[in-house]
Amino acid sequence: MAKLILTQEVTGLGAAGDVVDVKDGYARNYLLPQGYAMAWTKGGEKDVERLRAARRAREIETVEEARAAAEKLQSAQVTIPVKVGENGRLFGTVGPAHVAQAVESAGLGSIDKRTVEIPQRIKALGEYTATVKLHADVTASLDLQVVAEK
């Protein structure tokens, strides 16, 4: 088993600043190369506190604020304009950063791209659904409309 410090949220494992025990292969082949975690050391406790402080600064303070933000996000449909080629295929894919930017452009508030989960890769125009984790207890479903840029 490998002891790691998560540098960002990993679904089903923990949030940034959490110290976790995972199997060696999972650590070596996924978490460490992707930058989701770093090796735990005794000196790493300072890093843990720094990561937790950064997470607290990004988090919505109360559950009530998170629920209000979730209602606002769920009631709206966010449009993401993208460059397209022939047959409506995108140049690249739409990722969490694009979603976070579109939410802010739509005037729905600011969300952290690390809290956005897209279940499938968005490679074509159409309607999609993303999940936004606003608080430890509150998640919001977000309707996305990917359209051709004018």
N, C-alpha and C positions, 0 to 999 in steps of 0.2 A: 504494500500500500504506500502511496505517495501522499505527503502532506503538502498542500498548496494554499496559497492566498489568491482568491479570485480578484482580478483587476476590473471585471465588469460582470454584469448579471448573466448567469447561465441558467436557462430554464430547467427546472427540476433539480438544480444543484444548490444555488444560492446567489447572493448579491455581492457587489463589489465590497471588498474588505472582509468577507467571511473566510475563515480558515476551514478547509475541507479535507477529508481523506478520500482519495479515489484510487482506483486500480492503476498500476504503473503504466500500462499500455494506453489507457485513456488520457493520462497526464502527458505522456511522452509523444503520443501521436495526434492528439487533438487540442487539449487545453493550452499547453505551452507553445506549440507552433502558431496557433491562431492568436496568441496574445491575450487569451481569456484569463490566464493565471500566471503566477510566478512561484518559484520554489519557496517554501517556508523556511525561514532561518530565525534564530533568536533575535538578530538585529532587525528582522522584518516586522517586528511589532510596531515600530515607528511608521512603516509603510501602511500597515493595517489601519492605524488611527488616521493617517492622512487620507486613505481611500474612503473610510467611513465618514470623515468630515466632508469630503467632496460629494458623497452620496447624499448626505443630509442636506447640503446646500441645494442640490438638484431636486430633491423630493418635495412633493406638495405636503405642506405642514400637517393638515388634519384630514381625517376621513371625510368630513363634511365638504371641504373644499374639493377633494378628489371626486366625490359623488356628483357635485355640481358640474365639475369639468367633464365627467363621464357622460352626464345627461346632455351637455352641450355638444360633445363629440358624436354621440349616438344619434342625435336628432338631425345632424347635418350630413351632407354628402360632399366629400372633398374632391375637387377636380385637379388632376395632375396633367398639365400639358407637357408632351414629350416629342422629340424629333422621331419621325418614322420614315422607313424606307418603303419599298414596294410591298404590297399585300398587307399593309398595316403592321409590319414587324418593326419593333423598336431598335434603335441604335443602343445596344446595351440592355440593362434591366432597370426596373424601378426598385429601389431599395428603401430601407428605413430612413435614410437621410432625406430622400426625395419626399417621403410622406410627411416627415416632421416639418420640412420647409413649406409644403403645400398647406398644412394645417395652420401654420403661422401666417401665410399669405392670405388665407381665407378669413383671418381675424378671429380664429377660434382659440387663441392663446398659444403659448409656447410649450412644446413638449420635447423631451429629450429623445434623440434618435435611438438611444440604447434601450428605450422602453417599448419600441415598436416591433411587433412580430408579424411577419408576413408568411402565411403558411406555404405558399408556393411562389416560385419565381415569376415575376411579372415580365413577360416578354412580348406581349401583344396588347392591342387596344381592347378596352372593355371594362367591365365592372368587377371589382375585387373587394375582399374584406380583409382588414388588418385588425390586430388586437393591440391595444395600448395599455400597459400596466402603469396606472397612475399612482398607486399606493400599494402597500403590501396586501391590502384587503379589497382593492378596487381595480377592476379592469374594465375597459370600454371596447366595444366593437365599433369599428370605423369603416364606413362605406366609402370606397374609392372609385372614382371614375377616371380612367386613363384615356386621354383624348389626344388627337394630333395637334401639335403646336402650329399656330397660324403664322 
